[in-house]
Amino acid sequence: MDKKELQRQRMKTYFIDSAKAIIMEEGVMALSARKVGEKAGYSYATIYNYFTDINALLYYCLFDFLEDAYKYLLSYRDEALDAKQQLLTYTTEYFRYFAERPEIFRLVFIASLGPLPEEIAHNPQVSVAELLGEALVACTKAGYFEEGDIQVAAELIASSIHGKLMFFIQDRILDGETAEMIIKMIEAEIEYMSRK
């Protein structure tokens, strides 16, 4: 990478980090080019030298937040755990990660950002879904799931967790359910699906 490209990447990072901070502090809806520029210490117009529009910047933030979630979940990888215990750990910590960071969930799963910018579409990202996939393959090898059931199990688990997160984050929880109560439900669902 030449010096000019290195400088370009550094500038993009300033704006991405500033936007992420605003999202965490004030929410996705509060984000504006002016606020990002002020926080980064540059004119808001400078942003458009690096991003086609504010939605492109938001996509960069989205993928950066997903990378943060991936690193968070990786910290829970434990070779000493049984395959099903590792799956349970990943799924419950995934729920906890987004439950504690509702603005990230809103950006990643709720915000309408328009089409994915072409410059990002060509950059493969490490996905938190890979960890779930690895854990499900390990569970299959350990006899908890049939090989042909991995895709269905992955879809059911993801749908359940995202649905529960949606209700939890939007304060539409019944009977005063706490995050820990919902985590117990997720664990019970996975236990049910993975019976030998």
Beta strands, then each sheet from edge to edge (+ up, - down):
end
